[in-house]
Amino acid sequence: SFYGQLRFKGIQVLDLTPVFLKHRARPGGALYCRQDSHWSGTACALAASEIGMELFATFDGRPRQAFTGDWEQVEIAGDLWTSLDEPRPERERLRLRRVRAVGGGPVAPDPDSPVLLLGDSHCLVFHAGDDMLARGAGLPDQLALELGFPVDLAAVRGSGATPARVNLLRRAQKDPQFWARKQWVVWCFSAREFTESDGWRRVPLAPGSPKPESE
């Protein structure tokens, strides 16, 4: 019903559920971590491939930058693992595709990019480092590899429903030219937003808009 309302409003919807069900037993590894509450590096790459196909026609003629993507095995200390009492099991090892720019460094988000990735920690895991487990291998990095240019990023830890859109509103209000540079907003949120979210508040995004409800 929710997706139907989005489509009725003219918003393009990509439901990854049937894609993930089709590839759940792929040789590249599980699509969700066993010791962390996020999707895996394999799922990040799969999601980026599907999103990239949706956006391809828009940027077909755009010059592509040279990025590399190399798969490697890493050991993580996931949030589920760290919550266990001692003695803990061995840490989970999984495959990540590390994306690098020319010179070997990570691909930083570009605030001038025509593509904005909006969402929760699923847009930060394997990208932001520290408690997000790794750098250079998350969804923003995989999208850069698929598209051939970096994306902009407006992601928050926690909910991808209201807090992420409030964060986006604040950015747009600080920069009058913010929306003039954007062609696509890729809003990525997990299914738990339908069951565990603190609400879907109305959040206007145009510069000069009034404050969100109840703020």
Secondary structure, 3 states (H helix, E strand, C coil): CHHHHHHHCCCCCCCCHHHHHHCCCCCCCCCECCCCCCECHHHHHHHHHHHHHHHHHHHCCCCCCCCEEEEEEEECCCHHHHCCCCCCCCCCEEEEEEEECCCCCCCCCCCCCCEEEEECHHHCCCCECHHHCCECCCHHHHHHHHHCCCCEEEECCCCCCHHHHHHHHHHHHHCCCCHHHCCEEEEECCHHHHCCCCCCCCCCCCCCCCCCCCC
